[in-house]
Amino acid sequence: MNESINALVDSADEVLAGSLLSRYTLTREQVALISDRYPQLEPIAQLHEHAPAALKLRAELWKLLPFSLLAFLDEVNATDAERTALLNAHDNTIGPDSTTLGETWGGIRGAGS
């Protein structure tokens, strides 16, 4: 199955690539490949649960769903204190004027250094 998806990602046009981003089963590498190949799809790719941390960091914090944040926290090996701080920050974001995950995460991880 994964090989079939890889073949689709490799040969996809923008419309198909955008449709593929709705698949939960995409791997981190597949999401990154779609984002790299179709920069206009990056705002959608950033929100995918399996998007690489580097891609999620550019997303507005309020747009990320909790399970996507949990995957991010796992990928960056966050401490319990960092997890709590990020999830609290997410709970307190209010729509489109919020910061990016990267800005918020930089403040959290930087504060622990």
C-alpha angles and dihedrals in degrees: 000000000000090000090054091052090047090053091050092048091049094050101031126126119216095271094050091043090053090050091050089058088069090065114101090203096067113118125232089256093051093050090049092049093052091048092048094047095043109032090179087066093054095099088058095041091052090065097050112113091232097046111129116259092248090059095045091052089071093053123100106257095230092058096057117095118226094250089054090051091049090053089049091050090051092049094052093043093238120195121238090257091051091048092052093046094050095045090048090049089050092050089053098048116114113205133281097349092066124110127257122268087249094056092047094043092048089057092048099044092037091053091056094053 
